[in-house]
Amino acid sequence: MVTPPAWRILSGLAISGFLLALPGGLLPLWGYHVDAEFGIAANYFAALGVGMTIGSAIAIRFRSRVAVERVVSGGCFAGALVLVMLALASPPAPV
């Protein structure tokens, strides 16, 4: 197996870091620190963890059949799509 260049590894790490940090920055903006609805806030982080786990499993399954660039591009597209969906239905929209 060929090790990818360092810039590819670091760019993937940066993208995943941005996606992981996003709920932590948005929850105060949505006011969850005022109402103290920790159950709903926990659902966001649980969904993030489940999504990252499923995404990793899909990426591992496709890495032997599909080029790494396509897998990463698909992941970035899925992340952007989720951010658009979150922008269209942001809280206080019903879960």
Contacts in CASP RR format, 6 or more apart in sequence:
PFRMAT RR
TARGET T0000
AUTHOR 0000-0000-0000
METHOD contacts of the structure
MODEL  1
MVTPPAWRILSGLAISGFLLALPGGLLPLWGYHVDAEFGIAANYFAALGV
GMTIGSAIAIRFRSRVAVERVVSGGCFAGALVLVMLALASPPAPV
4 68 0 8 1.000
8 68 0 8 1.000
12 72 0 8 1.000
15 76 0 8 1.000
16 52 0 8 1.000
19 48 0 8 1.000
19 79 0 8 1.000
20 48 0 8 1.000
20 52 0 8 1.000
22 83 0 8 1.000
23 44 0 8 1.000
23 45 0 8 1.000
23 48 0 8 1.000
27 33 0 8 1.000
27 41 0 8 1.000
27 44 0 8 1.000
30 90 0 8 1.000
30 91 0 8 1.000
30 92 0 8 1.000
32 38 0 8 1.000
32 40 0 8 1.000
32 41 0 8 1.000
40 91 0 8 1.000
40 95 0 8 1.000
43 95 0 8 1.000
55 75 0 8 1.000
59 71 0 8 1.000
59 75 0 8 1.000
62 71 0 8 1.000
63 71 0 8 1.000
END
